[in-house]
Each structure stands twice: as C-alpha cells, then as structure tokens.
C-alpha cells in the first residue's frame, strides 16, 4: 500500500468506529434514560403502566406500612401523593418526613412499584431533584442549606 | 499555635509557587540559577505542605475542637485511625491532601528528574507551580481548613459514619496520587508544546509518570469499588454513578495514553495524539474534581455544595483546559508526523486500542454530562443510569477485547495477520472449549453471557499464549523454555500480566452480572434460609455497644456445600454523635465467590427482613485490576522505564558486566 492508501484506510476505519459510537450513544440516549417526576407532575402528565421513571419527594408522615418484606409508603410533595411499593430492604436513612427518590414504574392500580429506593447518604443530604421540586412547589422551608458539612 | 503555623506554611507554599511559576515561565530558556531555584522551590513546597498537613492531622488526633474542621468531622471517642483519616474525609481537608500529593509529585520530578534537560524540567516544574498556586489559592481563599472556632466546643460532631472505615485511609490518597500524577504528564505536554521539542525521548520521560499515575488510579478505583461494595450494603460493585464515572474516565484515557506513549517512544509516531491524550487525561481528572466538589451532583462524595467553590473550580478547570488547548491548537500543526506503519502492525493495533478507549470515554462523558446540560437548557430532569452505560460501554469494549490478544503478537511496522492468527488459534479454541464446558455443566440458558465469558477467556489465554510463544515452549527443550520464560524482559511480563488482569476482570463482571442470585426473606432467630446450595441459619440478634456507636448485632451460621459451617456477622449501627445509621454487611468468601448478607428493620412480629446474595467469582472483578497495577509496578522496574535519562556510561558498564557474567 502507498502512504496515501494507508492513511485512507486508517481514516476510514476511524470514521466507521466513530459513526458506530455516535449512533450507539444517540440510540441509547433516546432509549435508556429515565425521567424524573414529582407526584404533582405525575398528575399533570400521566405516564403509562410499566414505563420506567423516577419519582421523588418526601415520605409522608405515618404512611409507612410493612407487610413482611413488603414496604408500602407514600411519596408526597405536599400537593399530590403517590403510593409506593418496595419489596426489598430500604436504605438505612429512609425515614418518614425525609426526602427520597424511587425508581420503578406504575402498575394498573396507579401504585408505583419501586425497583430501587435511594435515600440520602447522610443526615443533611436531600436528593437534589427533591429540593428543586419542593422549591418549585413553595414547600421548601429549611433554614440552612445543610450541605456545609 | 501549631494550627496557625500549618496555615502559615500553606500560605508560604502558595507564595513560593507563585514566584517559582512566574520566574520559571519567563526565564526557562535563559538562566540556570533560576532553573535551580525552580527545582529547589518544588522540594520546599513539598516539605511546607507536609508540615501543614501534619499540623492538621495533629489537631484531629488530639481532638482540638477549636479547629472548626475537627469540630465538624471528628469526635473524641472515635478510634485513632478514623481521627487521622477524618482529616481528609471532608472538603477542606481533601483539598489539602490534593495539594500535598501535587507537591509530592513536583518534589519527585525535582529530585528524580535531575537528568532531564534543564529547560524541560524548568518548564514542567513551573507549570506544576501554576497548579500549586491554583489549588493552594483555592484552599486558602475559599476552603480554609485551618479556620478556628471561638469559643471552642467541648465535643465534635463526628465523622460521617459511612466514612468511618479503613477504605477512607486508602481510597482518597490512592485516587489522588493517580489524579494528580497525571498533572505531571499534562505539564510535560504543555512544556513540549511551549518548547516545540516533542520526540521519542520525550515519550520515554513521560511514560514512567504515566505508569505511576495509572497504577494509583487503578488502585484507587478498585479500592473505591470494593469499599462501596461492602460498606453501602447494596451489594453492588459499580453503579455508573457520575462520581464513579469521573474517576473512571481519566483511567480510560490514561490507559490509552499508556499505550500511545509506547508507540511514540518506539516509533516516534502518534505524537500529536499522545500530547492530546496527556492533556485530556488531566483535564478529565479536573472535570472529576469539579463535578464531585461543586455539589452539582448528588453523591456520597459531594461534601460541599457551596456555589462559590463550584464557580472557582469551574474557572480553574476552564483556565487549565483553555490554556492547554489553545497551545495545542497553535503548536500541534507544526509537529512533524513520525514513523510510518501499515494498518496491520503493532502500531495499528495500538491505534485501535486508543480509538475504542477514547470513544468509550466519550460515551461515558456524554452519559455523565447529558443530564446536567439538559437540566440547564430545558429544565427537564432525567437520569442516565446503568442501562445506558451497560449498552454503550460494553458494545464498545467488545471489539477492543477481540483485538487485544493480537496486539502483543503483531510486530512493529508491518505484521503478518495470518501467522499471528495461527499462533493464537490455540488460545481461541481453548477459550471456546472452556466456555462450552461451563455452559454444558451448568445448563445455563442462551444469553449474552457466553460471549462475555468467551471474551474473558480469550483475552486471558491470549496473554498467556504470548508468554508461551516468546519462551518457545514446544520448540526447544522444556527446561530451556522455562529458563527463557523467567528471563523474558520485564515489559513482556508486565504486558501479559496486565492483559491477563483485563481478561479476569471481564470474566468476573460477566459471571456476577449474569449469575448472581439473591434471596430476600423474613427470618426470625433460629430460622433457616437457602441460597445457591448454602444453608443460612439466623443464630443471634442482640444489642451491643461500640466505641462511638450502638449496634444491633446479628450472627448467621452458614453451611456450605462441603458441609462446613462458618459464622457471618452483620450489624446495624447507629452512631451516637450524629444519630446516623449504617449497615455493616456480612460477607463470607468461598474461593473467588462471596455470600453477602444484610439485615433490615425489625418487623411487628419480631422477624427481620434478610437479604442474601450469592455472587459467583466476584473477587475476580477486583483481582484483575490488582494484577494490572502489579504489572504496572513490574514495568516500572524495567530498566527501560527508568525516570529521567538512564546514566549512559554506568549502564553500559553494567551491561558489559552482565554479558561477561552470563
């Protein structure tokens, strides 16, 4: 092969891989991402059954019930509520009245079947999406932005 | 008093670095006295920062709560080790650790780089000085670790319990050694762009620094992964969390750099690309620091979400990347392309390696930043999680793993693909056979797992095949071959071992992802559960007291397939000072596999939710990278990779002696 041909081979190969990667990334981006909703947003724009998404808000006081390994609780943004069912061990920092984000999808009874529940990693931490949602709803009332630890 | 001295030492470091970098960058071409000053300044900075860091540790150890940082992140009843590690278990302290690592590397360049050409060394150290100025300035002006409290509180508020673990002693320092080490490569790249001298010799000087940084970044990531696995109690070892990604991306690009620097050193080719990678690796390290420290992301690592700090970090990031790429754009076109090579050659395979590593990095970068951009632009909140990365990353890794074993067999410049394929046929067949046997024996259903397993074995056997062929097994008497095997140059061994590590990691990842089994059940003391042939008996549940926590203590008797019984201990702790709960998982190791047990809250009828996982061959996931890091050390000890120019005369002498001796 001449120098030019070698260069062309390399560039063609390079272009091919890059095209493949770009296609891959864009398909995955349109397909594999999950949207975040607050309970109110869920009421405003309903989501189909079994479609995965994330929901966040506060765990409603007094709503946490356990039946064996099944956890049932309500996530609220103090405007709308949604019932969440989770059949695994909840994170250590899961508490009533605290912020939480759940991943999963709705079932036919409009209950959220969670596949994963994320609570905060430390006492002051609140999922960012939850903070923003609460701020938007005017429910944000913490005096200090407790992240200064 | 000591705290003020520590603070003062940090300010001194800042000032010296300021003078060093300004003088160095102006007079690097001209003055040897300035060169000597720049060199010594780097060493002074290290000792000053060390003093300042020790002063901070001392305040934590003696529980001096008049130090605001100690008040916020320490507690008098904490075990000594956590008092010490707590020093960097927070934003301010970890920045100081970052500066300490930076000055450590600079001192190393100053001391071991005595043989470097004076101009190059001066430029590199001056660039490093700019970084010290940036980070020491950041610390002093926005994140002062030495701030006092008055009146001093009697008791501290305790370190975040998740961080009260030996992992904190290892993970951040190792990771920082990696991150910051790449700043040396970055400065070498900048120095090369400024001076215009970029050649094979440059690559030889940069490579040891690349290897060292890469080793530590590898170890830091492994340690982080294993720590998250056992401490967070979710049983996962990698979450594609943005913060993990931000330490994974420099690793990927660093791996690419490691390989492209070989091409540059050996063949004087890929110069522009190598420089680009050197800049990218550190830029991604800085991006990681920004993402983690700015509070943009929500994560266990996000200590501080102070907007000013975020902005300052963003400005620093912009500055370093901006300067680097401006220089790159100005200078790169004038670099002459080096050695030619055919597409089928060692160089060609390394180009492919770089191509796939770089695109995989791009995929991870897009996935990590896309939610941030989308949120900023449209306000839409999404998360890009494991499904995205699993898909894109693994598809991009497949071709890389397929070509990997070929690389080491191909010769430089031009190679015979058919001959190499014949040599590798054995490895390919053996891998296929083992994969088939595994699937026959276990009766697994058809899925993507066989492909993954096959690739893992293919890479592992390919690496071993390289050693076998080079020591001519089967061609010369067996004893001769064994002798040859142990006399193979260290860099051959390190290549083979590192690639073997890749193969083992792949096998571990696939087995765990495909065949992990779990059992979530409610249990009372005395009851049994079954999983993967193990019998788990719940034996003890009681309250106990630790030094700074109270705990619910659980014991299980686990009977394995061989009938032997082992005790597993799991705890749910509540730390007194912060009233924060943590879960300590019970982990039992069987060969390379692990049984992982966590316990949930008490049920109304006195039962506990118990979650048991069986994770087949999970240890391979961490053992593989450890092997890679070990291979890195081995390659570093190779004569060819010595830092600086090897002393020619001496080396010739010793080589002659060796020749005579043998």
Interface residues (C-beta under 8 A of the other chain):
Chain A: X1 X3 X6 X9 X10 X13 X14 X17 X18 X21 X24 X25 X28 X29 X32 X33 X34 X35 X36 X54 X66 X68 X69 X87 X88 X89 X90 X92 X93 X103 X121 X122 X123 X125 X127 X128 X129 X132 X145 X147 X148 X149
Chain B: X72 X73 X90 X160 X162 X233 X295 X297 X298 X299 X300 X302 X303 X304 X305 X306 X340 X341 X342 X343 X348 X351 X352 X355 X356 X359 X362 X363 X366 X367 X370 X371 X380 X381 X382 X383 X384 X385 X387 X388 X391 X392 X395 X396 X399 X520 X521 X522 X572 X578 X579 X580 X581 X582 X583 X598 X599 X600 X601 X603 X604 X607 X609 X611
